Amino acid sequence: MSNIWLKMPGLTGDSMDLGHEGETDVLSYRWGLSKSQRNATCYSWRKVFLERI
């Protein structure tokens, strides 16, 4: 049993959970933030990049 399901038009998943039949069970996913840093002595503003799911 999964807590998250993926529904995509044109694709049929194998979920048999009530209310989510034909969807895909999502077993795990990652989502992160990253920030590049020039050096330890630089105190300028830096952008944080949000990764796509």
PDB file of N, CA, C, O and CB in Angstrom:
ATOM      1  N   MET A   1       0.845  -1.188   0.000  1.00  0.00           N
ATOM      2  CA  MET A   1       0.000   0.000   0.000  1.00  0.00           C
ATOM      3  C   MET A   1       0.883   1.241   0.000  1.00  0.00           C
ATOM      4  O   MET A   1       1.870   1.315   0.732  1.00  0.00           O
ATOM      5  CB  MET A   1      -0.957   0.004   1.222  1.00  0.00           C
ATOM      6  N   SER A   2       0.524   2.194  -0.813  1.00  0.00           N
ATOM      7  CA  SER A   2       1.294   3.421  -0.962  1.00  0.00           C
ATOM      8  C   SER A   2       0.522   4.604  -0.381  1.00  0.00           C
ATOM      9  O   SER A   2      -0.701   4.551  -0.249  1.00  0.00           O
ATOM     10  CB  SER A   2       1.631   3.672  -2.445  1.00  0.00           C
ATOM     11  N   ASN A   3       1.240   5.667  -0.036  1.00  0.00           N
ATOM     12  CA  ASN A   3       0.607   6.904   0.429  1.00  0.00           C
ATOM     13  C   ASN A   3       0.567   7.960  -0.662  1.00  0.00           C
ATOM     14  O   ASN A   3      -0.124   8.971  -0.539  1.00  0.00           O
ATOM     15  CB  ASN A   3       1.343   7.449   1.644  1.00  0.00           C
ATOM     16  N   ILE A   4       1.325   7.711  -1.745  1.00  0.00           N
ATOM     17  CA  ILE A   4       1.391   8.659  -2.859  1.00  0.00           C
ATOM     18  C   ILE A   4       1.208   7.874  -4.152  1.00  0.00           C
ATOM     19  O   ILE A   4       1.774   6.793  -4.314  1.00  0.00           O
ATOM     20  CB  ILE A   4       2.751   9.453  -2.863  1.00  0.00           C
ATOM     21  N   TRP A   5       0.415   8.420  -5.073  1.00  0.00           N
ATOM     22  CA  TRP A   5       0.170   7.778  -6.349  1.00  0.00           C
ATOM     23  C   TRP A   5       0.437   8.773  -7.462  1.00  0.00           C
ATOM     24  O   TRP A   5       0.299   9.982  -7.276  1.00  0.00           O
ATOM     25  CB  TRP A   5      -1.269   7.232  -6.431  1.00  0.00           C
ATOM     26  N   LEU A   6       0.820   8.258  -8.615  1.00  0.00           N
ATOM     27  CA  LEU A   6       1.100   9.080  -9.788  1.00  0.00           C
ATOM     28  C   LEU A   6       0.091   8.727 -10.870  1.00  0.00           C
ATOM     29  O   LEU A   6      -0.084   7.560 -11.218  1.00  0.00           O
ATOM     30  CB  LEU A   6       2.564   8.870 -10.297  1.00  0.00           C
ATOM     31  N   LYS A   7      -0.567   9.748 -11.394  1.00  0.00           N
ATOM     32  CA  LYS A   7      -1.558   9.552 -12.453  1.00  0.00           C
ATOM     33  C   LYS A   7      -1.111  10.358 -13.660  1.00  0.00           C
ATOM     34  O   LYS A   7      -1.016  11.584 -13.602  1.00  0.00           O
ATOM     35  CB  LYS A   7      -2.998   9.979 -11.987  1.00  0.00           C
ATOM     36  N   MET A   8      -0.834   9.648 -14.769  1.00  0.00           N
ATOM     37  CA  MET A   8      -0.388  10.314 -15.989  1.00  0.00           C
ATOM     38  C   MET A   8      -1.289   9.894 -17.143  1.00  0.00           C
ATOM     39  O   MET A   8      -1.530   8.704 -17.342  1.00  0.00           O
ATOM     40  CB  MET A   8       1.100   9.977 -16.299  1.00  0.00           C
ATOM     41  N   PRO A   9      -1.788  10.865 -17.903  1.00  0.00           N
ATOM     42  CA  PRO A   9      -2.653  10.544 -19.041  1.00  0.00           C
ATOM     43  C   PRO A   9      -1.933   9.616 -20.027  1.00  0.00           C
ATOM     44  O   PRO A   9      -0.774   9.843 -20.375  1.00  0.00           O
ATOM     45  CB  PRO A   9      -3.102  11.838 -19.756  1.00  0.00           C
ATOM     46  N   GLY A  10      -2.628   8.581 -20.466  1.00  0.00           N
ATOM     47  CA  GLY A  10      -2.066   7.658 -21.448  1.00  0.00           C
ATOM     48  C   GLY A  10      -1.282   6.500 -20.856  1.00  0.00           C
ATOM     49  O   GLY A  10      -0.906   5.584 -21.587  1.00  0.00           O
ATOM     50  N   LEU A  11      -1.025   6.514 -19.550  1.00  0.00           N
ATOM     51  CA  LEU A  11      -0.289   5.430 -18.899  1.00  0.00           C
ATOM     52  C   LEU A  11      -1.175   4.769 -17.854  1.00  0.00           C
ATOM     53  O   LEU A  11      -1.907   5.439 -17.126  1.00  0.00           O
ATOM     54  CB  LEU A  11       1.017   5.956 -18.249  1.00  0.00           C
ATOM     55  N   THR A  12      -1.099   3.453 -17.793  1.00  0.00           N
ATOM     56  CA  THR A  12      -1.865   2.707 -16.805  1.00  0.00           C
ATOM     57  C   THR A  12      -0.909   2.091 -15.798  1.00  0.00           C
ATOM     58  O   THR A  12      -0.023   1.320 -16.167  1.00  0.00           O
ATOM     59  CB  THR A  12      -2.734   1.616 -17.479  1.00  0.00           C
ATOM     60  N   GLY A  13      -1.084   2.425 -14.545  1.00  0.00           N
ATOM     61  CA  GLY A  13      -0.253   1.870 -13.489  1.00  0.00           C
ATOM     62  C   GLY A  13      -0.841   0.588 -12.936  1.00  0.00           C
ATOM     63  O   GLY A  13      -1.887   0.129 -13.395  1.00  0.00           O
ATOM     64  N   ASP A  14      -0.168   0.007 -11.947  1.00  0.00           N
ATOM     65  CA  ASP A  14      -0.609  -1.276 -11.409  1.00  0.00           C
ATOM     66  C   ASP A  14      -1.199  -1.183 -10.004  1.00  0.00           C
ATOM     67  O   ASP A  14      -1.369  -2.206  -9.340  1.00  0.00           O
ATOM     68  CB  ASP A  14       0.539  -2.231 -11.397  1.00  0.00           C
ATOM     69  N   SER A  15      -1.512   0.022  -9.542  1.00  0.00           N
ATOM     70  CA  SER A  15      -2.082   0.171  -8.207  1.00  0.00           C
ATOM     71  C   SER A  15      -3.480  -0.431  -8.152  1.00  0.00           C
ATOM     72  O   SER A  15      -4.280  -0.276  -9.074  1.00  0.00           O
ATOM     73  CB  SER A  15      -2.123   1.650  -7.800  1.00  0.00           C
ATOM     74  N   MET A  16      -3.751  -1.116  -7.058  1.00  0.00           N
ATOM     75  CA  MET A  16      -5.079  -1.691  -6.837  1.00  0.00           C
ATOM     76  C   MET A  16      -5.712  -1.095  -5.587  1.00  0.00           C
ATOM     77  O   MET A  16      -6.741  -1.584  -5.121  1.00  0.00           O
ATOM     78  CB  MET A  16      -4.994  -3.226  -6.714  1.00  0.00           C
ATOM     79  N   ASP A  17      -5.104  -0.036  -5.037  1.00  0.00           N
ATOM     80  CA  ASP A  17      -5.642   0.613  -3.844  1.00  0.00           C
ATOM     81  C   ASP A  17      -6.978   1.280  -4.175  1.00  0.00           C
ATOM     82  O   ASP A  17      -7.146   1.853  -5.251  1.00  0.00           O
ATOM     83  CB  ASP A  17      -4.635   1.654  -3.283  1.00  0.00           C
ATOM     84  N   LEU A  18      -7.915   1.200  -3.249  1.00  0.00           N
ATOM     85  CA  LEU A  18      -9.244   1.757  -3.438  1.00  0.00           C
ATOM     86  C   LEU A  18      -9.164   3.253  -3.750  1.00  0.00           C
ATOM     87  O   LEU A  18      -8.578   4.021  -2.987  1.00  0.00           O
ATOM     88  CB  LEU A  18     -10.105   1.513  -2.192  1.00  0.00           C
ATOM     89  N   GLY A  19      -9.747   3.653  -4.855  1.00  0.00           N
ATOM     90  CA  GLY A  19      -9.739   5.047  -5.266  1.00  0.00           C
ATOM     91  C   GLY A  19      -8.536   5.431  -6.109  1.00  0.00           C
ATOM     92  O   GLY A  19      -8.476   6.546  -6.627  1.00  0.00           O
ATOM     93  N   HIS A  20      -7.562   4.513  -6.256  1.00  0.00           N
ATOM     94  CA  HIS A  20      -6.349   4.801  -7.037  1.00  0.00           C
ATOM     95  C   HIS A  20      -6.047   3.679  -8.025  1.00  0.00           C
ATOM     96  O   HIS A  20      -4.896   3.485  -8.416  1.00  0.00           O
ATOM     97  CB  HIS A  20      -5.147   5.010  -6.103  1.00  0.00           C
ATOM     98  N   GLU A  21      -7.075   2.946  -8.424  1.00  0.00           N
ATOM     99  CA  GLU A  21      -6.899   1.858  -9.371  1.00  0.00           C
ATOM    100  C   GLU A  21      -6.340   2.390 -10.686  1.00  0.00           C
ATOM    101  O   GLU A  21      -6.813   3.407 -11.193  1.00  0.00           O
ATOM    102  CB  GLU A  21      -8.228   1.127  -9.607  1.00  0.00           C
ATOM    103  N   GLY A  22      -5.343   1.714 -11.241  1.00  0.00           N
ATOM    104  CA  GLY A  22      -4.758   2.113 -12.517  1.00  0.00           C
ATOM    105  C   GLY A  22      -3.710   3.201 -12.406  1.00  0.00           C
ATOM    106  O   GLY A  22      -3.095   3.558 -13.411  1.00  0.00           O
ATOM    107  N   GLU A  23      -3.488   3.737 -11.224  1.00  0.00           N
ATOM    108  CA  GLU A  23      -2.435   4.726 -11.017  1.00  0.00           C
ATOM    109  C   GLU A  23      -1.147   4.000 -10.621  1.00  0.00           C
ATOM    110  O   GLU A  23      -1.171   2.794 -10.377  1.00  0.00           O
ATOM    111  CB  GLU A  23      -2.848   5.768  -9.926  1.00  0.00           C
ATOM    112  N   THR A  24      -0.050   4.705 -10.558  1.00  0.00           N
ATOM    113  CA  THR A  24       1.236   4.114 -10.203  1.00  0.00           C
ATOM    114  C   THR A  24       1.565   4.416  -8.751  1.00  0.00           C
ATOM    115  O   THR A  24       1.492   5.565  -8.315  1.00  0.00           O
ATOM    116  CB  THR A  24       2.352   4.636 -11.126  1.00  0.00           C
ATOM    117  N   ASP A  25       1.927   3.376  -8.000  1.00  0.00           N
ATOM    118  CA  ASP A  25       2.360   3.560  -6.612  1.00  0.00           C
ATOM    119  C   ASP A  25       3.731   4.223  -6.605  1.00  0.00           C
ATOM    120  O   ASP A  25       4.648   3.750  -7.276  1.00  0.00           O
ATOM    121  CB  ASP A  25       2.400   2.199  -5.848  1.00  0.00           C
ATOM    122  N   VAL A  26       3.883   5.298  -5.864  1.00  0.00           N
ATOM    123  CA  VAL A  26       5.186   5.950  -5.704  1.00  0.00           C
ATOM    124  C   VAL A  26       5.805   5.392  -4.427  1.00  0.00           C
ATOM    125  O   VAL A  26       5.286   5.603  -3.331  1.00  0.00           O
ATOM    126  CB  VAL A  26       5.056   7.534  -5.645  1.00  0.00           C
ATOM    127  N   LEU A  27       6.915   4.680  -4.578  1.00  0.00           N
ATOM    128  CA  LEU A  27       7.570   4.057  -3.435  1.00  0.00           C
ATOM    129  C   LEU A  27       8.574   4.994  -2.777  1.00  0.00           C
ATOM    130  O   LEU A  27       8.790   4.922  -1.567  1.00  0.00           O
ATOM    131  CB  LEU A  27       8.261   2.780  -3.863  1.00  0.00           C
ATOM    132  N   SER A  28       9.193   5.878  -3.572  1.00  0.00           N
ATOM    133  CA  SER A  28      10.123   6.861  -3.008  1.00  0.00           C
ATOM    134  C   SER A  28      10.322   7.989  -4.013  1.00  0.00           C
ATOM    135  O   SER A  28      10.065   7.827  -5.206  1.00  0.00           O
ATOM    136  CB  SER A  28      11.491   6.200  -2.641  1.00  0.00           C
ATOM    137  N   TYR A  29      10.778   9.123  -3.519  1.00  0.00           N
ATOM    138  CA  TYR A  29      11.114  10.255  -4.372  1.00  0.00           C
ATOM    139  C   TYR A  29      12.105  11.137  -3.634  1.00  0.00           C
ATOM    140  O   TYR A  29      12.245  11.047  -2.414  1.00  0.00           O
ATOM    141  CB  TYR A  29       9.845  11.059  -4.773  1.00  0.00           C
ATOM    142  N   ARG A  30      12.791  11.988  -4.384  1.00  0.00           N
ATOM    143  CA  ARG A  30      13.749  12.935  -3.806  1.00  0.00           C
ATOM    144  C   ARG A  30      13.401  14.327  -4.284  1.00  0.00           C
ATOM    145  O   ARG A  30      12.936  14.526  -5.406  1.00  0.00           O
ATOM    146  CB  ARG A  30      15.214  12.570  -4.189  1.00  0.00           C
ATOM    147  N   TRP A  31      13.636  15.275  -3.414  1.00  0.00           N
ATOM    148  CA  TRP A  31      13.426  16.668  -3.772  1.00  0.00           C
ATOM    149  C   TRP A  31      14.448  17.447  -2.986  1.00  0.00           C
ATOM    150  O   TRP A  31      14.569  17.258  -1.776  1.00  0.00           O
ATOM    151  CB  TRP A  31      11.955  17.154  -3.475  1.00  0.00           C
ATOM    152  N   GLY A  32      15.179  18.312  -3.635  1.00  0.00           N
ATOM    153  CA  GLY A  32      16.244  18.971  -2.903  1.00  0.00           C
ATOM    154  C   GLY A  32      16.463  20.412  -3.297  1.00  0.00           C
ATOM    155  O   GLY A  32      15.884  20.925  -4.254  1.00  0.00           O
ATOM    156  N   LEU A  33      17.309  21.035  -2.533  1.00  0.00           N
ATOM    157  CA  LEU A  33      17.768  22.393  -2.778  1.00  0.00           C
ATOM    158  C   LEU A  33      19.280  22.345  -2.891  1.00  0.00           C
ATOM    159  O   LEU A  33      19.929  21.550  -2.211  1.00  0.00           O
ATOM    160  CB  LEU A  33      17.308  23.376  -1.648  1.00  0.00           C
ATOM    161  N   SER A  34      19.845  23.184  -3.738  1.00  0.00           N
ATOM    162  CA  SER A  34      21.297  23.234  -3.845  1.00  0.00           C
ATOM    163  C   SER A  34      21.743  24.685  -3.934  1.00  0.00           C
ATOM    164  O   SER A  34      21.008  25.553  -4.408  1.00  0.00           O
ATOM    165  CB  SER A  34      21.792  22.430  -5.073  1.00  0.00           C
ATOM    166  N   LYS A  35      22.944  24.925  -3.476  1.00  0.00           N
ATOM    167  CA  LYS A  35      23.498  26.277  -3.483  1.00  0.00           C
ATOM    168  C   LYS A  35      24.978  26.157  -3.807  1.00  0.00           C
ATOM    169  O   LYS A  35      25.704  25.410  -3.152  1.00  0.00           O
ATOM    170  CB  LYS A  35      23.267  27.011  -2.106  1.00  0.00           C
ATOM    171  N   SER A  36      25.419  26.884  -4.806  1.00  0.00           N
ATOM    172  CA  SER A  36      26.843  26.874  -5.122  1.00  0.00           C
ATOM    173  C   SER A  36      27.553  27.913  -4.262  1.00  0.00           C
ATOM    174  O   SER A  36      26.966  28.926  -3.880  1.00  0.00           O
ATOM    175  CB  SER A  36      27.081  27.152  -6.633  1.00  0.00           C
ATOM    176  N   GLN A  37      28.803  27.654  -3.968  1.00  0.00           N
ATOM    177  CA  GLN A  37      29.576  28.560  -3.123  1.00  0.00           C
ATOM    178  C   GLN A  37      30.940  28.752  -3.761  1.00  0.00           C
ATOM    179  O   GLN A  37      31.616  27.775  -4.086  1.00  0.00           O
ATOM    180  CB  GLN A  37      29.707  28.013  -1.664  1.00  0.00           C
ATOM    181  N   ARG A  38      31.353  30.002  -3.944  1.00  0.00           N
ATOM    182  CA  ARG A  38      32.641  30.273  -4.587  1.00  0.00           C
ATOM    183  C   ARG A  38      33.806  29.926  -3.673  1.00  0.00           C
ATOM    184  O   ARG A  38      34.663  29.117  -4.030  1.00  0.00           O
ATOM    185  CB  ARG A  38      32.729  31.738  -5.002  1.00  0.00           C
ATOM    186  N   ASN A  39      33.833  30.524  -2.522  1.00  0.00           N
ATOM    187  CA  ASN A  39      34.887  30.216  -1.558  1.00  0.00           C
ATOM    188  C   ASN A  39      34.419  30.591  -0.159  1.00  0.00           C
ATOM    189  O   ASN A  39      33.375  31.222   0.003  1.00  0.00           O
ATOM    190  CB  ASN A  39      36.201  30.960  -1.913  1.00  0.00           C
ATOM    191  N   ALA A  40      35.170  30.212   0.823  1.00  0.00           N
ATOM    192  CA  ALA A  40      34.762  30.409   2.220  1.00  0.00           C
ATOM    193  C   ALA A  40      34.809  31.870   2.648  1.00  0.00           C
ATOM    194  O   ALA A  40      34.169  32.230   3.636  1.00  0.00           O
ATOM    195  CB  ALA A  40      35.644  29.590   3.134  1.00  0.00           C
ATOM    196  N   THR A  41      35.545  32.724   1.939  1.00  0.00           N
ATOM    197  CA  THR A  41      35.671  34.126   2.348  1.00  0.00           C
ATOM    198  C   THR A  41      34.696  35.044   1.623  1.00  0.00           C
ATOM    199  O   THR A  41      34.651  36.238   1.918  1.00  0.00           O
ATOM    200  CB  THR A  41      37.081  34.605   2.109  1.00  0.00           C
ATOM    201  N   CYS A  42      33.933  34.532   0.702  1.00  0.00           N
ATOM    202  CA  CYS A  42      32.979  35.342  -0.068  1.00  0.00           C
ATOM    203  C   CYS A  42      31.650  35.411   0.688  1.00  0.00           C
ATOM    204  O   CYS A  42      31.060  34.379   1.006  1.00  0.00           O
ATOM    205  CB  CYS A  42      32.767  34.747  -1.503  1.00  0.00           C
ATOM    206  N   TYR A  43      31.182  36.626   0.976  1.00  0.00           N
ATOM    207  CA  TYR A  43      29.933  36.804   1.727  1.00  0.00           C
ATOM    208  C   TYR A  43      28.831  37.419   0.867  1.00  0.00           C
ATOM    209  O   TYR A  43      27.902  38.026   1.400  1.00  0.00           O
ATOM    210  CB  TYR A  43      30.178  37.680   2.952  1.00  0.00           C
ATOM    211  N   SER A  44      28.919  37.272  -0.438  1.00  0.00           N
ATOM    212  CA  SER A  44      27.899  37.843  -1.315  1.00  0.00           C
ATOM    213  C   SER A  44      26.638  36.982  -1.291  1.00  0.00           C
ATOM    214  O   SER A  44      26.662  35.828  -0.861  1.00  0.00           O
ATOM    215  CB  SER A  44      28.433  37.974  -2.759  1.00  0.00           C
ATOM    216  N   TRP A  45      25.529  37.571  -1.765  1.00  0.00           N
ATOM    217  CA  TRP A  45      24.267  36.832  -1.821  1.00  0.00           C
ATOM    218  C   TRP A  45      24.391  35.707  -2.828  1.00  0.00           C
ATOM    219  O   TRP A  45      24.977  35.878  -3.897  1.00  0.00           O
ATOM    220  CB  TRP A  45      23.086  37.765  -2.189  1.00  0.00           C
ATOM    221  N   ARG A  46      23.846  34.579  -2.487  1.00  0.00           N
ATOM    222  CA  ARG A  46      23.890  33.416  -3.372  1.00  0.00           C
ATOM    223  C   ARG A  46      22.467  32.931  -3.640  1.00  0.00           C
ATOM    224  O   ARG A  46      21.597  33.019  -2.773  1.00  0.00           O
ATOM    225  CB  ARG A  46      24.753  32.276  -2.753  1.00  0.00           C
ATOM    226  N   LYS A  47      22.244  32.421  -4.840  1.00  0.00           N
ATOM    227  CA  LYS A  47      20.936  31.879  -5.193  1.00  0.00           C
ATOM    228  C   LYS A  47      20.840  30.430  -4.741  1.00  0.00           C
ATOM    229  O   LYS A  47      21.820  29.685  -4.777  1.00  0.00           O
ATOM    230  CB  LYS A  47      20.686  31.990  -6.713  1.00  0.00           C
ATOM    231  N   VAL A  48      19.654  30.049  -4.319  1.00  0.00           N
ATOM    232  CA  VAL A  48      19.365  28.655  -3.995  1.00  0.00           C
ATOM    233  C   VAL A  48      18.537  28.102  -5.142  1.00  0.00           C
ATOM    234  O   VAL A  48      17.569  28.731  -5.570  1.00  0.00           O
ATOM    235  CB  VAL A  48      18.611  28.513  -2.611  1.00  0.00           C
ATOM    236  N   PHE A  49      18.905  26.936  -5.641  1.00  0.00           N
ATOM    237  CA  PHE A  49      18.227  26.321  -6.771  1.00  0.00           C
ATOM    238  C   PHE A  49      17.328  25.193  -6.287  1.00  0.00           C
ATOM    239  O   PHE A  49      17.782  24.278  -5.601  1.00  0.00           O
ATOM    240  CB  PHE A  49      19.243  25.798  -7.797  1.00  0.00           C
ATOM    241  N   LEU A  50      16.066  25.263  -6.645  1.00  0.00           N
ATOM    242  CA  LEU A  50      15.086  24.251  -6.287  1.00  0.00           C
ATOM    243  C   LEU A  50      15.053  23.206  -7.391  1.00  0.00           C
ATOM    244  O   LEU A  50      14.819  23.538  -8.553  1.00  0.00           O
ATOM    245  CB  LEU A  50      13.678  24.879  -6.065  1.00  0.00           C
ATOM    246  N   GLU A  51      15.284  21.946  -7.041  1.00  0.00           N
ATOM    247  CA  GLU A  51      15.287  20.875  -8.024  1.00  0.00           C
ATOM    248  C   GLU A  51      13.865  20.467  -8.369  1.00  0.00           C
ATOM    249  O   GLU A  51      12.963  20.553  -7.535  1.00  0.00           O
ATOM    250  CB  GLU A  51      16.077  19.672  -7.509  1.00  0.00           C
ATOM    251  N   ARG A  52      13.676  20.027  -9.588  1.00  0.00           N
ATOM    252  CA  ARG A  52      12.367  19.529 -10.016  1.00  0.00           C
ATOM    253  C   ARG A  52      12.116  18.158  -9.418  1.00  0.00           C
ATOM    254  O   ARG A  52      13.044  17.396  -9.146  1.00  0.00           O
ATOM    255  CB  ARG A  52      12.274  19.467 -11.556  1.00  0.00           C
ATOM    256  N   ILE A  53      10.866  17.867  -9.223  1.00  0.00           N
ATOM    257  CA  ILE A  53      10.499  16.545  -8.696  1.00  0.00           C
ATOM    258  C   ILE A  53      10.496  15.550  -9.827  1.00  0.00           C
ATOM    259  O   ILE A  53      10.215  14.371  -9.611  1.00  0.00           O
ATOM    260  CB  ILE A  53       9.116  16.574  -7.995  1.00  0.00           C
TER     261      ILE A  53
END
